[in-house]
Amino acid sequence: MEKKVWSEIERFSTEKHLHVPVFVGERVKVLLLCLSPGLTVPPHSHPGFEITLQPLRGKAVMSTPEGVDMELQPGEIYLTDGAASFSPRNPFGEEFEMLIHLVKK
């Protein structure tokens, strides 16, 4: 068993979003998204994966495939197909962290 501590692995930049690898296996990849205030992750997708998004700290906004903005916040978990394009953005004044699980179909 391996232990990871968020405060030891989180990385923030005022210039771009950062994905910190937490775990990489054959079928599963776990990333910690660190998004400073005012930054946006460029639109992208992960075809062939099922994805869970678990906000840990702060808030962010992400548009659904239907074009509706939804607020991502701690205490909730979001499930999506990796073929869908998504682009989280942080228009708020605090740092945002989210755990991302990518599971191969």
Contact map, one row per residue, 1 for C-alpha under 8 A:
111000000000000000000000000000000000000000000000000000000000000000000000000000000000000000000000000000000
111100000000000000000000000000000000000000000000000000000000000000000000000000000000000000000000000000000
111110000000000000000000000000000000000000000000000000000000000000000000000000000000000000000000000000000
011111011000000000000100000000000000000000000000000000000000000000000000000000000000000000000000000000000
001111111000000000000000000000000000000000000000000000000000000000000000000000000000000000000000000000000
000111111100000000000000000000000000000000000000000000000000000000000000000000000000000000000000000000000
000011111100000000000000000000000000000000000000000000000000000000000000000000000000000000000000000000000
000111111100000000000000000000000000000000000000000000000000000000000000000000000000000000000000000000000
000111111110000000010000000000000000000000000000000000000000000000000000000000000000000000000000000000000
000001111111000000010000000000010100000000000000000000000000000000000000000000000000000000000000000000000
000000001111100001010000000000000100000000000000000000000000000000000000000000000000000000000000000000000
000000000111110011000000000000000111000000000000000000000000000000000000000000000000000000000000000000000
000000000011111111000000000000000011000000000000000000000000000000000000000000000000000000000000000000000
000000000001111100000000000000000001101000000000000000000000000000000000000000000000000000000000000000000
000000000000111110000000000000000000001000000000000000000000000000000000000000000000000000000000000000000
000000000000111111000000000000000011001110000000000000000000000000000000000000000000000000000000000000000
000000000001101111100000000000001111001110000000000000000000000000000000000000000000000000000000000000000
000000000011100111110000000000001110000000000000000000000000000000000000000000000000000000000000000000000
000000000000000011111000000000111100000000000000000000000000000000000000000000000000000000000000000000000
000000001110000001111100000000111100000000000000000000000000000000000000000000000000000000000000000000000
000000000000000000111111000011110000000000000000000000000000000000000000000000000000000000000000000000000
000100000000000000011111000011110000000000000000000000000000000000000000000000000000000000000000000000000
000000000000000000001111100111100000000000000000000000000000000000000000000000000000000000000000000000000
000000000000000000001111110111000000000000000000000000000000000000000000000000000000000000000000000000000
000000000000000000000011111110000000000000000000000000000000000000000000000000000000000000000000000000000
000000000000000000000001111100000000000000000000000000000000000000000000000000000000000000000000000000000
000000000000000000000000111110000000000000000000000000000000000000000000000000000000000000000000000000110
000000000000000000000011111111000000000000000000000000000000000000000000000000000000000000000000000011110
000000000000000000001111101111100000000000000000000000000000000000000000000000000000000000000000000011100
000000000000000000001111000111110000000000000000000000000000000000000000000000000000000000000000001111000
000000000000000000111110000011111000000000000000000000000000000000000000000000000000000000000000001110000
000000000100000000111100000001111100000000000000000000000000000000000000000000000000000000000000111100000
000000000000000011110000000000111110000000000000000000000000000000000000000000000000000000000001111100000
000000000111000011110000000000011111000000000000000000000000000000000000000000000000000000000011110000000
000000000001100111000000000000001111101100000000000000000000000000000000000000000000000011000011100000000
000000000001110110000000000000000111111000000000000000000000000000000000000000000000000001000111000000000
000000000000010000000000000000000011111000000000000000000000000000000000000000000000000001111111000000000
000000000000000000000000000000000001111100000000000000000000000000000000000000000000000011111000000000000
000000000000011110000000000000000011111110000000000000000000000000000000000000000000000011100000000000000
000000000000000110000000000000000010011111000000000000000000000000000000000000000000001111000000000000000
000000000000000110000000000000000000001111100000000000000000000000000000000000000000001110000000000000000
000000000000000000000000000000000000000111110000000000000000000000000000000000000000001100000000000000000
000000000000000000000000000000000000000011111000000000000000000000000000000000000000111000000000000000000
000000000000000000000000000000000000000001111100000000000000000000000000000000000000111000000000000000000
000000000000000000000000000000000000000000111110000000000000000000000000000000000111110000000000000000000
000000000000000000000000000000000000000000011111100000000000000000000000000000000111100000000000000000000
000000000000000000000000000000000000000000001111100000000000000000000000000000001111000000000000000000000
000000000000000000000000000000000000000000000111110000000000000000000000000000000110000000000000000000011
000000000000000000000000000000000000000000000111111000000000000000000000000000001110000000000000000001111
000000000000000000000000000000000000000000000001111100000000000000000000000000111100000000000000000001111
000000000000000000000000000000000000000000000000111110000000000000000000000000111100000000000000000111100
000000000000000000000000000000000000000000000000011111000000000000000000000011110000000000000000000111000
000000000000000000000000000000000000000000000000001111100000000000000000000011100000000000000000011110000
000000000000000000000000000000000000000000000000000111110000000000000000011111000000000000000000011100000
000000000000000000000000000000000000000000000000000011111110000000000001111110000000000000000001111000000
000000000000000000000000000000000000000000000000000001111100000000000000111000000000000000000001111000000
000000000000000000000000000000000000000000000000000000111110000000000000110000000000000000000011110000000
000000000000000000000000000000000000000000000000000000111111000000000000110000000000000000000111100000000
000000000000000000000000000000000000000000000000000000101111100000000011110000000000000001010111000000000
000000000000000000000000000000000000000000000000000000000111110000000011100000000000000111110001000000000
000000000000000000000000000000000000000000000000000000000011111000001111000000000000000111100000000000000
000000000000000000000000000000000000000000000000000000000001111100001111000000000000011110000000000000000
000000000000000000000000000000000000000000000000000000000000111111111100000000000000011100000000000000000
000000000000000000000000000000000000000000000000000000000000011111111100000000000000010000000000000000000
000000000000000000000000000000000000000000000000000000000000001111110000000000000001110000000000000000000
000000000000000000000000000000000000000000000000000000000000001111110000000000000000000000000000000000000
000000000000000000000000000000000000000000000000000000000000001111111000000000000000000000000000000000000
000000000000000000000000000000000000000000000000000000000000001111111100000000000000000000000000000000000
000000000000000000000000000000000000000000000000000000000000111100111110000000000000000000000000000000000
000000000000000000000000000000000000000000000000000000000000111100011111000000000000000000000000000000000
000000000000000000000000000000000000000000000000000000000011110000001111100000000000000000000000000000000
000000000000000000000000000000000000000000000000000000100011110000000111110100000000000000000000000000000
000000000000000000000000000000000000000000000000000000111111000000000011111100000000000000000000000000000
000000000000000000000000000000000000000000000000000001111110000000000001111100000000000000000000000000000
000000000000000000000000000000000000000000000000000001110000000000000000111110000000000000000000000000000
000000000000000000000000000000000000000000000000000001100000000000000001111111000000000000000000000000000
000000000000000000000000000000000000000000000000000111100000000000000000001111100000000000000000000000000
000000000000000000000000000000000000000000000000000111000000000000000000000111110000000000000000000000000
000000000000000000000000000000000000000000000000011110000000000000000000000011111000000000000000000000000
000000000000000000000000000000000000000000000000011100000000000000000000000001111101000000000000000000000
000000000000000000000000000000000000000000000010111000000000000000000000000000111111000000000000000000000
000000000000000000000000000000000000000000001111111000000000000000000000000000011111100000000000000000000
000000000000000000000000000000000000000000001111100000000000000000000000000000001111100000000000000000000
000000000000000000000000000000000000000000001110000000000000000010000000000000011111110000000000000000000
000000000000000000000000000000000000000000111100000000000000000010000000000000000111111000000000000000000
000000000000000000000000000000000000000000111000000000000000011110000000000000000001111100000000000000000
000000000000000000000000000000000000000111110000000000000000011000000000000000000000111110000000000000000
000000000000000000000000000000000000000111000000000000000001111000000000000000000000011111000000000000000
000000000000000000000000000000000010011110000000000000000001110000000000000000000000001111100000000000000
000000000000000000000000000000000011111100000000000000000011100000000000000000000000000111110011000000000
000000000000000000000000000000000000111000000000000000000001100000000000000000000000000011111000000000000
000000000000000000000000000000000000110000000000000000000011000000000000000000000000000001111110000000000
000000000000000000000000000000000000110000000000000000000000000000000000000000000000000000111110000000000
000000000000000000000000000000000001100000000000000000000110000000000000000000000000000000011111000000000
000000000000000000000000000000000111100000000000000000001110000000000000000000000000000001011111100000000
000000000000000000000000000000001111100000000000000000111111000000000000000000000000000001000111110000000
000000000000000000000000000000011110000000000000000000111100000000000000000000000000000000000011111000000
000000000000000000000000000000011100000000000000000011111000000000000000000000000000000000000001111100000
000000000000000000000000000001111000000000000000000011110000000000000000000000000000000000000000111110000
000000000000000000000000000001111000000000000000001111000000000000000000000000000000000000000000011111000
000000000000000000000000000111100000000000000000001110000000000000000000000000000000000000000000001111100
000000000000000000000000000111000000000000000000111100000000000000000000000000000000000000000000000111110
000000000000000000000000001110000000000000000000111000000000000000000000000000000000000000000000000011111
000000000000000000000000001100000000000000000001110000000000000000000000000000000000000000000000000001111
000000000000000000000000000000000000000000000001110000000000000000000000000000000000000000000000000000111
